Amino acid sequence: MLNIPKVWNNTVGNNTQELLMVEAASRFRQFAELPAGSVEEWEEHKRRLREMIREKAAVHYDPSLPLEFREFGKIVCKGYEIRKIVYRSRPELLVTANLYVPDGKGPFPAVIFMHGHSLIGKAEKSYQGCCHALALCGYVVLIVDTFGTAERSTGFGIREYHGSALGASLMNVGETLLGCQLADNMRGVDLLCSLPWVDASRIGATGASGGGNQTMWLAAMDERIKAAVPVVSVGTFDSYVRSCNCFCEVLPDGLTFTEESGVLALTAPRAMMICTALQDSNAAFQAAEMFRSYENARPVYRLLNVPDSFTCRLFNTVHGYFPEIREAMLGWFALHLKGQGHGCPMRHPDFLLLPEQELLVFPTPESRPDVGSIVSFCRERGEQLLAESRKTPVDREDKTAELRRILHLGAPLKVISARKHNRIDSWDRYTLTLSNLVQLPLCVRKAGKSCVLQIHPEGKKAFQPFPPDCAQAALDLSGHGENQPESDPIAPYHEFARHLIWLGYTVQGRWISELDAVCSFLRDQLHFDDLILQGSRECAVTCLLYSVLEPKIGKLILIDMPDDCLSRTPENEKTQNLAAKIFGILNWGGLPMAEKLSGAAITKLQTEN
């Protein structure tokens, strides 16, 4: 391996994360203040903003699709019953859910409850507790399993986390987890409105953490929601770039056209109460961040003469939906869905929590139909897209332009300075500063006019040097090697990819732009006539896509490259993290199209099982 002493890590600025944070703060200043000078101005802004959200989140909602509402059993409780149900949200997808129905004829007000990142979905204790309490207070409650969790995971009994590479797999087929959740929940509202014992004019929405985030988006986009209570979920999009969040909370390009205050204000003039925990450990959801969005959304409520319909409350708790928050939620819904009380917290009768097994719609593997998982959805849709691309005539110029758009490539980057450090073991070492001020460490060993440039997602430490008579260069791109902002607490590139996507970039687009600048430096400044690119895993994708855009690349060595880009599964997790996700890449034709369009000679190597 390369003999790069640790001390060199201190010579590189590693300013990648700092630059992203500065850019996010600038976007906050640009978008946080809303146009609230007149009702007409706001209504036009609201219309355009909703259109942008539907486009960027890829919301596929079809109210004409038959719901295929079916019941698979019920649990009788004192004062209400719990029905085990499914309904259809997309032609390929069924939603598993519990429906809490109070005793009596109704019509009752209703609440759609969206759970957070619980591996057992609708059965998690605090979320289940909210549903019991609401039913005892006279509400019909629909709580759904979020796409990719609980009974909607890859297989029966599999408990998997949908908020990282799994959920991001939807990007490759032109979908987002946020958009899928929004469509599921809007179809849930369709279901509630179709029930004869529900008053469709009195529907509320609530949830905590990721479910609180879903609550915000549903209330913003569906005017049938008359009152909303997002819990431990409201902050700023700016803060999302400075903290660790789940991929279901990512709106692609979101910080290129709005801030969270804009989304909150879309609920106006309908009622919203934000609940925030003072001891929340996630920086994105802390009170200071919530207040930044709250204060910037308030002028819209004042403009519409409903200032009391928008409020926030603080609770001395950690992250979660605790009993005191539940009581505040009940008081808010009593006022805005029943016209009772003054919105103050209210108590409820006692209830018993039920074990997960009792709440399952399909309690055995044999009883579970094909409800549709993220993996199956991505695989089937991906195969359809690739099959379509094989049948379609290819115009290279058009496909190249489309690829640049998909990768969000802007003006080319250039090396504006190259600081040379002392040589170690025949390796010249540079810190390259690019025109976007990102700094990249580069090691070069000269031997002739032809050079192999290696990039690896684990950085230079993972390279195996070529023989001494071969010129070689080793590069760390943004987000890996010495340029890794910090260790990702969830998965490789989880935070780095999220941040870029919020700001209107892609990981692969950023890497390709940086690779292009370094290749120009090697040709123009170090006078290599021929460059051979060698990339591993996600970086193999980078090299291949770059060769489509840059005809000067004559040879590629691609190691452990993903073979389909369809989805994360246990056997290919390393090659399917967020760095390999590109919105719409399979709509474009995927890696098979890239190989078809590349003018380079390609050698593929496989080193991993």
TORMAR-14151 format. One record per residue (C-alpha): x, y, z. Coordinates in nm, 2 decimals, decimal comma. Example, Ala and Ser with C-alpha at 12.3 -4.5 7.8 and 13.67 -1.06 7.14 Angstrom:
# residues 2
<<1,23; -0,45; 0,78>>,
<<1,37; -0,11; 0,71>>,
This chain:
# residues 609
<<0,00; 0,00; 0,00>>,
<<0,11; 0,36; -0,04>>,
<<0,35; 0,47; 0,23>>,
<<0,16; 0,79; 0,32>>,
<<0,24; 0,90; 0,68>>,
<<-0,04; 1,01; 0,90>>,
<<0,12; 1,36; 0,93>>,
<<0,01; 1,44; 0,58>>,
<<-0,35; 1,44; 0,69>>,
<<-0,28; 1,76; 0,87>>,
<<-0,15; 1,93; 0,55>>,
<<-0,47; 1,90; 0,36>>,
<<-0,75; 2,15; 0,45>>,
<<-1,03; 1,89; 0,43>>,
<<-1,27; 2,17; 0,39>>,
<<-1,54; 1,98; 0,21>>,
<<-1,79; 1,97; 0,49>>,
<<-1,73; 2,33; 0,59>>,
<<-1,80; 2,45; 0,24>>,
<<-2,12; 2,26; 0,23>>,
<<-2,23; 2,41; 0,56>>,
<<-2,15; 2,76; 0,44>>,
<<-2,35; 2,70; 0,12>>,
<<-2,65; 2,57; 0,33>>,
<<-2,64; 2,87; 0,55>>,
<<-2,65; 3,09; 0,24>>,
<<-2,94; 2,91; 0,10>>,
<<-3,13; 2,95; 0,44>>,
<<-3,08; 3,33; 0,41>>,
<<-3,21; 3,32; 0,05>>,
<<-3,52; 3,11; 0,11>>,
<<-3,63; 3,13; 0,47>>,
<<-3,82; 3,46; 0,44>>,
<<-4,15; 3,41; 0,26>>,
<<-4,34; 3,64; 0,02>>,
<<-4,62; 3,75; 0,25>>,
<<-4,69; 4,10; 0,12>>,
<<-5,04; 4,02; -0,02>>,
<<-5,27; 3,72; -0,03>>,
<<-5,23; 3,71; -0,41>>,
<<-4,85; 3,70; -0,39>>,
<<-4,86; 3,42; -0,13>>,
<<-5,12; 3,21; -0,33>>,
<<-4,90; 3,23; -0,64>>,
<<-4,59; 3,13; -0,44>>,
<<-4,78; 2,84; -0,28>>,
<<-4,89; 2,71; -0,62>>,
<<-4,54; 2,72; -0,76>>,
<<-4,39; 2,57; -0,45>>,
<<-4,63; 2,28; -0,44>>,
<<-4,55; 2,21; -0,81>>,
<<-4,18; 2,20; -0,73>>,
<<-4,22; 1,97; -0,44>>,
<<-4,43; 1,73; -0,64>>,
<<-4,16; 1,73; -0,91>>,
<<-3,86; 1,70; -0,69>>,
<<-4,01; 1,44; -0,46>>,
<<-4,15; 1,25; -0,76>>,
<<-4,49; 1,22; -0,60>>,
<<-4,70; 0,96; -0,79>>,
<<-5,05; 1,00; -0,64>>,
<<-5,35; 0,87; -0,83>>,
<<-5,68; 0,92; -0,65>>,
<<-5,86; 0,73; -0,92>>,
<<-5,68; 0,40; -0,84>>,
<<-5,91; 0,16; -0,67>>,
<<-5,82; 0,14; -0,30>>,
<<-5,89; -0,24; -0,27>>,
<<-5,95; -0,19; 0,10>>,
<<-5,96; -0,52; 0,27>>,
<<-5,98; -0,64; 0,64>>,
<<-5,80; -0,94; 0,78>>,
<<-5,93; -0,95; 1,13>>,
<<-6,00; -0,73; 1,42>>,
<<-5,92; -0,68; 1,79>>,
<<-6,20; -0,58; 2,02>>,
<<-6,10; -0,33; 2,29>>,
<<-6,31; -0,15; 2,55>>,
<<-6,47; 0,14; 2,36>>,
<<-6,32; 0,07; 2,02>>,
<<-6,18; -0,20; 1,79>>,
<<-5,87; -0,24; 1,59>>,
<<-5,90; -0,36; 1,23>>,
<<-5,61; -0,52; 1,04>>,
<<-5,63; -0,38; 0,69>>,
<<-5,45; -0,32; 0,36>>,
<<-5,52; -0,07; 0,09>>,
<<-5,35; 0,00; -0,24>>,
<<-5,13; 0,31; -0,29>>,
<<-4,97; 0,23; -0,62>>,
<<-5,04; -0,04; -0,88>>,
<<-4,74; -0,23; -0,74>>,
<<-4,78; -0,16; -0,37>>,
<<-5,02; -0,25; -0,09>>,
<<-5,00; -0,07; 0,25>>,
<<-5,04; -0,26; 0,57>>,
<<-5,21; -0,07; 0,85>>,
<<-5,42; -0,08; 1,16>>,
<<-5,75; 0,11; 1,17>>,
<<-5,88; 0,21; 1,51>>,
<<-6,26; 0,26; 1,51>>,
<<-6,46; 0,39; 1,81>>,
<<-6,78; 0,22; 1,92>>,
<<-7,09; 0,39; 1,77>>,
<<-7,22; 0,50; 1,44>>,
<<-7,03; 0,82; 1,38>>,
<<-6,95; 1,00; 1,17>>,
<<-6,63; 1,05; 1,37>>,
<<-6,33; 1,29; 1,31>>,
<<-6,03; 1,10; 1,20>>,
<<-5,65; 1,11; 1,23>>,
<<-5,38; 0,96; 1,02>>,
<<-5,08; 0,86; 1,23>>,
<<-4,74; 0,83; 1,07>>,
<<-4,47; 0,64; 1,27>>,
<<-4,11; 0,73; 1,29>>,
<<-3,81; 0,50; 1,24>>,
<<-3,94; 0,20; 1,42>>,
<<-3,85; -0,14; 1,29>>,
<<-4,18; -0,27; 1,40>>,
<<-4,38; 0,02; 1,25>>,
<<-4,74; 0,06; 1,37>>,
<<-4,68; -0,17; 1,68>>,
<<-4,41; 0,05; 1,85>>,
<<-4,53; 0,14; 2,20>>,
<<-4,54; 0,52; 2,20>>,
<<-4,70; 0,53; 1,85>>,
<<-4,95; 0,26; 1,94>>,
<<-5,03; 0,45; 2,26>>,
<<-5,13; 0,76; 2,07>>,
<<-5,37; 0,55; 1,85>>,
<<-5,53; 0,39; 2,16>>,
<<-5,57; 0,73; 2,32>>,
<<-5,72; 0,89; 2,01>>,
<<-5,97; 0,61; 1,97>>,
<<-6,08; 0,64; 2,33>>,
<<-6,14; 1,01; 2,26>>,
<<-6,36; 0,94; 1,97>>,
<<-6,13; 0,95; 1,66>>,
<<-6,10; 0,70; 1,38>>,
<<-5,72; 0,64; 1,35>>,
<<-5,53; 0,50; 1,06>>,
<<-5,17; 0,41; 1,14>>,
<<-4,97; 0,27; 0,84>>,
<<-4,65; 0,08; 0,81>>,
<<-4,40; 0,31; 0,63>>,
<<-4,26; 0,18; 0,30>>,
<<-3,96; -0,04; 0,38>>,
<<-4,04; -0,11; 0,75>>,
<<-4,24; -0,37; 0,95>>,
<<-4,48; -0,57; 0,73>>,
<<-4,36; -0,38; 0,42>>,
<<-3,99; -0,48; 0,46>>,
<<-3,81; -0,71; 0,22>>,
<<-3,95; -1,03; 0,37>>,
<<-4,16; -1,16; 0,65>>,
<<-4,01; -1,09; 0,99>>,
<<-3,72; -0,89; 0,84>>,
<<-3,65; -0,58; 1,05>>,
<<-3,45; -0,34; 0,83>>,
<<-3,37; 0,03; 0,83>>,
<<-3,52; 0,20; 0,53>>,
<<-3,36; 0,54; 0,59>>,
<<-3,02; 0,50; 0,42>>,
<<-2,91; 0,30; 0,12>>,
<<-3,23; 0,09; 0,11>>,
<<-3,46; 0,39; 0,08>>,
<<-3,21; 0,58; -0,15>>,
<<-3,23; 0,29; -0,40>>,
<<-3,56; 0,45; -0,51>>,
<<-3,35; 0,74; -0,65>>,
<<-3,21; 0,52; -0,93>>,
<<-3,56; 0,45; -1,07>>,
<<-3,66; 0,82; -1,05>>,
<<-3,84; 0,79; -0,72>>,
<<-3,78; 0,92; -0,36>>,
<<-3,87; 0,77; -0,03>>,
<<-4,03; 1,10; 0,07>>,
<<-4,25; 1,10; -0,24>>,
<<-4,35; 0,73; -0,18>>,
<<-4,44; 0,80; 0,18>>,
<<-4,64; 1,11; 0,07>>,
<<-4,84; 0,91; -0,18>>,
<<-4,90; 0,63; 0,07>>,
<<-5,03; 0,88; 0,32>>,
<<-5,25; 1,07; 0,07>>,
<<-5,40; 0,74; -0,03>>,
<<-5,46; 0,68; 0,34>>,
<<-5,66; 1,01; 0,35>>,
<<-5,85; 0,88; 0,05>>,
<<-5,93; 0,57; 0,26>>,
<<-6,05; 0,77; 0,56>>,
<<-6,27; 0,99; 0,34>>,
<<-6,43; 0,68; 0,18>>,
<<-6,54; 0,53; 0,51>>,
<<-6,91; 0,61; 0,60>>,
<<-6,83; 0,65; 0,97>>,
<<-6,57; 0,92; 0,91>>,
<<-6,64; 1,29; 0,87>>,
<<-6,42; 1,38; 0,58>>,
<<-6,42; 1,74; 0,67>>,
<<-6,25; 1,67; 1,01>>,
<<-5,92; 1,49; 0,94>>,
<<-5,60; 1,54; 1,14>>,
<<-5,24; 1,42; 1,10>>,
<<-4,96; 1,35; 1,35>>,
<<-4,65; 1,15; 1,40>>,
<<-4,30; 1,18; 1,56>>,
<<-3,95; 1,20; 1,42>>,
<<-3,97; 1,07; 1,07>>,
<<-4,34; 1,04; 1,12>>,
<<-4,35; 1,41; 1,22>>,
<<-4,16; 1,49; 0,90>>,
<<-4,43; 1,30; 0,71>>,
<<-4,69; 1,49; 0,90>>,
<<-4,54; 1,82; 0,78>>,
<<-4,53; 1,72; 0,42>>,
<<-4,88; 1,56; 0,42>>,
<<-5,03; 1,87; 0,57>>,
<<-4,85; 2,09; 0,32>>,
<<-4,96; 1,90; 0,02>>,
<<-5,31; 1,77; 0,11>>,
<<-5,56; 2,03; 0,21>>,
<<-5,80; 1,77; 0,34>>,
<<-5,58; 1,77; 0,66>>,
<<-5,75; 2,03; 0,88>>,
<<-5,51; 2,01; 1,18>>,
<<-5,16; 1,88; 1,21>>,
<<-4,92; 1,80; 1,50>>,
<<-4,56; 1,73; 1,38>>,
<<-4,36; 1,60; 1,68>>,
<<-3,98; 1,62; 1,74>>,
<<-3,93; 1,67; 1,37>>,
<<-3,92; 2,04; 1,28>>,
<<-3,60; 2,22; 1,23>>,
<<-3,45; 2,38; 0,92>>,
<<-3,32; 2,24; 0,60>>,
<<-3,00; 2,42; 0,68>>,
<<-2,96; 2,22; 1,00>>,
<<-3,02; 1,90; 0,81>>,
<<-2,69; 1,97; 0,64>>,
<<-2,52; 2,01; 0,98>>,
<<-2,66; 1,69; 1,14>>,
<<-2,74; 1,33; 1,09>>,
<<-3,08; 1,26; 0,95>>,
<<-3,26; 0,98; 0,76>>,
<<-3,29; 0,96; 0,39>>,
<<-3,67; 0,96; 0,41>>,
<<-3,64; 1,32; 0,52>>,
<<-3,45; 1,43; 0,21>>,
<<-3,61; 1,65; -0,06>>,
<<-3,38; 1,63; -0,36>>,
<<-3,26; 1,99; -0,46>>,
<<-3,47; 2,12; -0,17>>,
<<-3,23; 2,39; -0,07>>,
<<-3,23; 2,52; -0,42>>,
<<-3,58; 2,66; -0,40>>,
<<-3,72; 2,66; -0,04>>,
<<-3,66; 2,62; 0,33>>,
<<-3,86; 2,44; 0,59>>,
<<-4,05; 2,75; 0,68>>,
<<-4,19; 2,75; 0,33>>,
<<-4,32; 2,40; 0,37>>,
<<-4,47; 2,47; 0,71>>,
<<-4,65; 2,78; 0,57>>,
<<-4,82; 2,57; 0,30>>,
<<-5,05; 2,44; 0,57>>,
<<-5,19; 2,79; 0,64>>,
<<-5,47; 2,87; 0,71>>,
<<-5,53; 2,52; 0,85>>,
<<-5,41; 2,45; 1,21>>,
<<-5,07; 2,33; 1,31>>,
<<-4,90; 2,28; 1,64>>,
<<-4,53; 2,20; 1,64>>,
<<-4,40; 1,99; 1,94>>,
<<-4,03; 2,00; 2,01>>,
<<-3,82; 1,83; 2,28>>,
<<-3,58; 2,04; 2,47>>,
<<-3,34; 1,75; 2,53>>,
<<-3,34; 1,63; 2,17>>,
<<-3,00; 1,50; 2,09>>,
<<-3,04; 1,56; 1,71>>,
<<-2,92; 1,90; 1,62>>,
<<-3,16; 1,93; 1,33>>,
<<-3,46; 1,91; 1,56>>,
<<-3,35; 2,13; 1,85>>,
<<-3,56; 2,42; 1,97>>,
<<-3,34; 2,69; 1,82>>,
<<-3,37; 2,54; 1,47>>,
<<-3,75; 2,49; 1,51>>,
<<-3,79; 2,86; 1,61>>,
<<-3,60; 2,97; 1,30>>,
<<-3,86; 2,80; 1,08>>,
<<-4,15; 2,88; 1,30>>,
<<-4,08; 3,26; 1,31>>,
<<-4,03; 3,27; 0,93>>,
<<-4,36; 3,09; 0,86>>,
<<-4,57; 3,30; 1,11>>,
<<-4,61; 3,60; 0,87>>,
<<-4,82; 3,39; 0,63>>,
<<-5,06; 3,29; 0,91>>,
<<-5,09; 3,66; 1,01>>,
<<-5,14; 3,75; 0,65>>,
<<-5,43; 3,51; 0,63>>,
<<-5,58; 3,64; 0,96>>,
<<-5,53; 3,31; 1,15>>,
<<-5,23; 3,37; 1,38>>,
<<-5,38; 3,14; 1,65>>,
<<-5,39; 2,84; 1,41>>,
<<-5,01; 2,82; 1,42>>,
<<-4,82; 2,75; 1,74>>,
<<-4,54; 2,56; 1,89>>,
<<-4,48; 2,39; 2,23>>,
<<-4,17; 2,28; 2,41>>,
<<-4,14; 1,98; 2,63>>,
<<-3,87; 1,88; 2,87>>,
<<-3,82; 1,54; 2,72>>,
<<-3,58; 1,36; 2,49>>,
<<-3,66; 1,26; 2,13>>,
<<-4,00; 1,08; 2,13>>,
<<-4,38; 1,09; 2,15>>,
<<-4,42; 1,10; 2,53>>,
<<-4,75; 1,11; 2,73>>,
<<-4,73; 1,49; 2,79>>,
<<-4,69; 1,55; 2,42>>,
<<-4,98; 1,31; 2,35>>,
<<-5,20; 1,50; 2,59>>,
<<-5,11; 1,83; 2,41>>,
<<-5,20; 1,67; 2,08>>,
<<-5,54; 1,56; 2,21>>,
<<-5,62; 1,91; 2,33>>,
<<-5,52; 2,06; 1,99>>,
<<-5,73; 1,81; 1,79>>,
<<-6,03; 1,86; 2,03>>,
<<-6,03; 2,23; 1,95>>,
<<-5,96; 2,21; 1,57>>,
<<-6,14; 1,88; 1,48>>,
<<-6,42; 1,88; 1,73>>,
<<-6,46; 2,25; 1,82>>,
<<-6,42; 2,16; 2,19>>,
<<-6,21; 2,33; 2,46>>,
<<-5,94; 2,59; 2,41>>,
<<-5,65; 2,37; 2,28>>,
<<-5,52; 2,29; 2,63>>,
<<-5,37; 1,95; 2,70>>,
<<-5,63; 1,68; 2,79>>,
<<-5,61; 1,35; 2,96>>,
<<-5,76; 1,02; 2,83>>,
<<-5,88; 0,69; 2,98>>,
<<-5,62; 0,42; 3,04>>,
<<-5,55; 0,16; 2,78>>,
<<-5,35; -0,16; 2,73>>,
<<-5,06; -0,18; 2,48>>,
<<-5,07; -0,49; 2,26>>,
<<-4,78; -0,71; 2,14>>,
<<-4,66; -0,67; 1,79>>,
<<-4,78; -1,02; 1,69>>,
<<-5,14; -0,93; 1,77>>,
<<-5,14; -0,62; 1,55>>,
<<-4,99; -0,79; 1,24>>,
<<-5,21; -0,79; 0,94>>,
<<-5,04; -1,11; 0,82>>,
<<-4,91; -1,30; 1,12>>,
<<-4,75; -1,59; 0,93>>,
<<-4,53; -1,61; 0,62>>,
<<-4,79; -1,81; 0,45>>,
<<-5,06; -1,55; 0,50>>,
<<-4,85; -1,26; 0,37>>,
<<-4,93; -1,17; 0,01>>,
<<-4,69; -0,98; -0,21>>,
<<-4,74; -0,63; -0,06>>,
<<-4,43; -0,49; -0,24>>,
<<-4,10; -0,40; -0,08>>,
<<-3,85; -0,13; -0,17>>,
<<-3,62; -0,40; -0,31>>,
<<-3,88; -0,57; -0,52>>,
<<-4,02; -0,24; -0,64>>,
<<-3,67; -0,11; -0,75>>,
<<-3,58; -0,44; -0,91>>,
<<-3,90; -0,47; -1,11>>,
<<-3,91; -0,11; -1,21>>,
<<-3,54; -0,10; -1,29>>,
<<-3,56; -0,40; -1,51>>,
<<-3,85; -0,24; -1,70>>,
<<-3,65; 0,08; -1,75>>,
<<-3,34; -0,10; -1,87>>,
<<-3,55; -0,31; -2,11>>,
<<-3,71; 0,01; -2,25>>,
<<-3,37; 0,17; -2,29>>,
<<-3,25; -0,12; -2,50>>,
<<-3,54; -0,08; -2,74>>,
<<-3,50; 0,30; -2,78>>,
<<-3,27; 0,43; -3,05>>,
<<-2,97; 0,61; -2,90>>,
<<-2,85; 0,96; -3,00>>,
<<-2,52; 1,00; -2,83>>,
<<-2,53; 1,37; -2,81>>,
<<-2,87; 1,37; -2,66>>,
<<-2,79; 1,10; -2,41>>,
<<-2,47; 1,28; -2,31>>,
<<-2,66; 1,60; -2,25>>,
<<-2,92; 1,41; -2,05>>,
<<-2,65; 1,24; -1,84>>,
<<-2,50; 1,58; -1,75>>,
<<-2,84; 1,70; -1,64>>,
<<-2,90; 1,38; -1,43>>,
<<-2,55; 1,43; -1,26>>,
<<-2,63; 1,80; -1,20>>,
<<-2,30; 1,90; -1,37>>,
<<-2,24; 2,27; -1,39>>,
<<-1,95; 2,47; -1,51>>,
<<-1,62; 2,27; -1,52>>,
<<-1,40; 2,29; -1,22>>,
<<-1,03; 2,39; -1,25>>,
<<-0,72; 2,35; -1,04>>,
<<-0,64; 2,71; -0,93>>,
<<-0,34; 2,62; -0,71>>,
<<-0,12; 2,32; -0,66>>,
<<0,08; 2,31; -0,34>>,
<<0,37; 2,06; -0,36>>,
<<0,48; 1,89; -0,04>>,
<<0,80; 1,70; 0,03>>,
<<0,85; 1,37; -0,17>>,
<<0,82; 1,04; 0,01>>,
<<0,94; 0,71; -0,14>>,
<<0,94; 0,85; -0,50>>,
<<0,59; 0,99; -0,46>>,
<<0,53; 1,36; -0,52>>,
<<0,25; 1,49; -0,30>>,
<<0,02; 1,78; -0,38>>,
<<-0,27; 1,96; -0,23>>,
<<-0,49; 2,08; -0,52>>,
<<-0,73; 2,36; -0,47>>,
<<-1,02; 2,37; -0,71>>,
<<-1,22; 2,67; -0,84>>,
<<-1,50; 2,58; -0,59>>,
<<-1,23; 2,59; -0,31>>,
<<-1,24; 2,22; -0,24>>,
<<-0,90; 2,08; -0,16>>,
<<-0,79; 1,74; -0,29>>,
<<-0,48; 1,54; -0,19>>,
<<-0,29; 1,38; -0,48>>,
<<0,01; 1,15; -0,49>>,
<<0,20; 1,10; -0,82>>,
<<0,49; 0,87; -0,91>>,
<<0,64; 0,97; -1,25>>,
<<0,77; 0,71; -1,50>>,
<<0,69; 0,78; -1,86>>,
<<0,41; 0,96; -2,04>>,
<<0,13; 0,72; -1,95>>,
<<-0,02; 0,73; -1,60>>,
<<-0,27; 0,51; -1,41>>,
<<-0,50; 0,73; -1,19>>,
<<-0,66; 0,54; -0,91>>,
<<-0,96; 0,64; -0,70>>,
<<-1,10; 0,42; -0,43>>,
<<-1,39; 0,49; -0,19>>,
<<-1,17; 0,41; 0,11>>,
<<-0,90; 0,65; -0,01>>,
<<-0,53; 0,61; -0,10>>,
<<-0,48; 0,37; 0,19>>,
<<-0,67; 0,11; -0,01>>,
<<-0,45; 0,13; -0,33>>,
<<-0,20; -0,14; -0,43>>,
<<0,09; 0,03; -0,61>>,
<<0,18; -0,08; -0,97>>,
<<0,54; -0,18; -1,05>>,
<<0,80; 0,09; -1,01>>,
<<0,83; 0,14; -1,39>>,
<<0,47; 0,24; -1,42>>,
<<0,36; 0,60; -1,36>>,
<<0,08; 0,61; -1,11>>,
<<-0,14; 0,87; -0,94>>,
<<-0,35; 0,83; -0,63>>,
<<-0,63; 1,07; -0,55>>,
<<-0,88; 1,13; -0,27>>,
<<-1,20; 1,29; -0,39>>,
<<-1,45; 1,48; -0,18>>,
<<-1,60; 1,27; 0,10>>,
<<-1,34; 0,99; 0,11>>,
<<-0,98; 0,93; 0,22>>,
<<-0,83; 1,24; 0,37>>,
<<-1,14; 1,43; 0,26>>,
<<-1,38; 1,23; 0,46>>,
<<-1,57; 1,49; 0,66>>,
<<-1,62; 1,25; 0,96>>,
<<-1,72; 0,89; 1,01>>,
<<-2,08; 0,84; 0,91>>,
<<-2,28; 0,71; 1,20>>,
<<-2,53; 0,53; 0,98>>,
<<-2,35; 0,40; 0,66>>,
<<-2,07; 0,51; 0,42>>,
<<-2,15; 0,83; 0,25>>,
<<-2,49; 0,86; 0,41>>,
<<-2,43; 1,22; 0,54>>,
<<-2,21; 1,33; 0,25>>,
<<-2,46; 1,22; -0,01>>,
<<-2,76; 1,37; 0,18>>,
<<-2,59; 1,70; 0,21>>,
<<-2,51; 1,72; -0,16>>,
<<-2,86; 1,61; -0,26>>,
<<-3,02; 1,88; -0,05>>,
<<-2,80; 2,14; -0,21>>,
<<-2,88; 2,03; -0,57>>,
<<-2,57; 1,81; -0,64>>,
<<-2,50; 1,44; -0,67>>,
<<-2,21; 1,25; -0,53>>,
<<-2,12; 1,11; -0,87>>,
<<-2,15; 1,45; -1,03>>,
<<-1,92; 1,60; -0,77>>,
<<-1,67; 1,33; -0,81>>,
<<-1,68; 1,35; -1,19>>,
<<-1,62; 1,73; -1,18>>,
<<-1,33; 1,68; -0,95>>,
<<-1,18; 1,40; -1,15>>,
<<-1,21; 1,61; -1,47>>,
<<-1,01; 1,89; -1,30>>,
<<-0,74; 1,65; -1,18>>,
<<-0,71; 1,48; -1,52>>,
<<-0,66; 1,83; -1,68>>,
<<-0,39; 1,90; -1,42>>,
<<-0,21; 1,57; -1,49>>,
<<-0,21; 1,64; -1,86>>,
<<-0,14; 2,02; -1,86>>,
<<0,09; 2,06; -1,56>>,
<<0,26; 1,72; -1,52>>,
<<0,26; 1,64; -1,90>>,
<<0,11; 1,29; -1,91>>,
<<-0,01; 1,22; -2,26>>,
<<-0,22; 0,92; -2,17>>,
<<-0,44; 0,86; -1,86>>,
<<-0,58; 0,52; -1,76>>,
<<-0,85; 0,54; -1,49>>,
<<-0,88; 0,27; -1,23>>,
<<-1,18; 0,29; -0,99>>,
<<-1,32; 0,06; -0,73>>,
<<-1,68; 0,01; -0,63>>,
<<-1,87; 0,34; -0,63>>,
<<-1,56; 0,50; -0,78>>,
<<-1,58; 0,25; -1,07>>,
<<-1,92; 0,41; -1,15>>,
<<-1,75; 0,75; -1,15>>,
<<-1,48; 0,64; -1,39>>,
<<-1,73; 0,48; -1,63>>,
<<-1,97; 0,78; -1,64>>,
<<-1,68; 1,02; -1,68>>,
<<-1,56; 0,82; -1,98>>,
<<-1,90; 0,88; -2,15>>,
<<-1,84; 1,26; -2,11>>,
<<-1,47; 1,27; -2,18>>,
<<-1,35; 1,10; -2,50>>,
<<-0,99; 1,15; -2,41>>,
<<-1,01; 0,86; -2,16>>,
<<-0,89; 0,56; -2,36>>,
<<-0,88; 0,28; -2,10>>,
<<-1,07; 0,20; -1,78>>,
<<-1,00; -0,06; -1,51>>,
<<-1,32; -0,11; -1,31>>,
<<-1,30; -0,31; -0,99>>,
<<-1,60; -0,45; -0,80>>,
<<-1,84; -0,22; -0,99>>,
<<-2,21; -0,26; -0,91>>,
<<-2,37; -0,47; -1,18>>,
<<-2,72; -0,32; -1,18>>,
<<-2,76; -0,02; -0,95>>,
<<-3,11; -0,15; -0,87>>,
<<-3,12; -0,18; -0,49>>,
<<-2,92; -0,26; -0,18>>,
<<-2,92; -0,62; -0,07>>,
<<-2,70; -0,79; 0,19>>,
<<-2,48; -0,94; -0,07>>,
<<-2,39; -0,61; -0,24>>,
<<-2,42; -0,36; 0,04>>,
<<-2,07; -0,23; -0,01>>,
<<-2,13; -0,14; -0,37>>,
<<-2,48; 0,00; -0,32>>,
<<-2,44; 0,28; -0,06>>,
<<-2,56; 0,63; -0,12>>,
<<-2,26; 0,73; -0,33>>,
<<-2,39; 0,50; -0,61>>,
<<-2,74; 0,65; -0,61>>,
<<-2,83; 0,89; -0,89>>,
<<-3,18; 1,01; -0,94>>,
<<-3,32; 0,87; -1,27>>,
<<-3,00; 0,69; -1,38>>,
<<-3,20; 0,38; -1,47>>,
<<-3,45; 0,59; -1,66>>,
<<-3,14; 0,71; -1,86>>,
<<-3,02; 0,35; -1,92>>,
<<-2,80; 0,28; -1,62>>,
<<-2,46; 0,13; -1,64>>,
<<-2,53; -0,08; -1,95>>,
<<-2,60; 0,25; -2,14>>,
<<-2,28; 0,40; -2,00>>,
<<-2,08; 0,10; -2,12>>,
<<-2,24; 0,13; -2,46>>,
<<-2,16; 0,50; -2,49>>,
<<-1,81; 0,49; -2,34>>,
<<-1,53; 0,51; -2,60>>,
<<-1,28; 0,36; -2,36>>,
<<-1,15; 0,00; -2,35>>,
<<-1,30; -0,15; -2,04>>,
<<-1,14; -0,41; -1,81>>,
<<-1,36; -0,54; -1,53>>,
<<-1,21; -0,71; -1,22>>,
<<-1,39; -0,87; -0,93>>,
<<-1,21; -0,91; -0,60>>,
<<-1,51; -0,95; -0,35>>,
<<-1,75; -1,23; -0,31>>,
